């Protein structure tokens, strides 16, 4: 299967690989896995206390090219967004941007789950209730 | 779904007897060999080919414990294609760390200590997995109602996927 140019670009030059301090209360950490293929993805956001804007995002993914590209793209998109805007990121936006074939859609779902999981971790740390997923994939 | 256990005349099990699986496979393969039907009988030929393919699939499944586990879960409608199954965060954290130790080794392949570290961490996880699955396999054989124990086994089935994936990374890298 051929990867799209954008996937190859993110895969060979992943943006924002790394770790943020998970003990920091402004940092939300999402850790998700795709059991069928054994992929694991960690995505972290750091929210600016004053503005409520995501000022940094990092990821580390062990998985296929599409999973790495999806999470790399997700961190790019997250930076500069408010939490509300970040929640609105849909996996199909990732599919479209990266031109993912149907068999790789689950990689984008994983990235969306990682975003939601990071946001929830941030919310819980800051005394807010967890968001409940209303959309079924 | 064709029942591989019935086909091989074996009781349903998560660890079917290796020797029996093999001998049934040979016996059935001989019995349903394409050469044994008249070349002119198209219907019989198609039938035998279908059966031979089934026998091969059954053998591939029942001779591999991980595949047998998936097959038995599917038989009980407890496993779907591309199922989203959530494993506890602690486990995912362990898998993250294990993957990271493999990456450390990949980044510095000349350091034997890193290779050993990654290898030992994986072996420890696999040992833990094997120790935990044994009582469940016994419980499955004995249980009247298989579903509760199969649901526990399912958790282990998915854990193993992560471990196999990491093992594959290690082996592929070692063979480069």
Interface residues (C-beta under 8 A of the other chain):
Chain A: X31 X32 X33 X35 X36 X37 X38 X39 X40 X42 X60 X62 X106 X109 X137
Chain B: X82 X83 X84 X85 X87 X89 X92 X93 X95 X96 X99 X100 X103 X158 X161 X162 X163 X164 X165 X166 X169
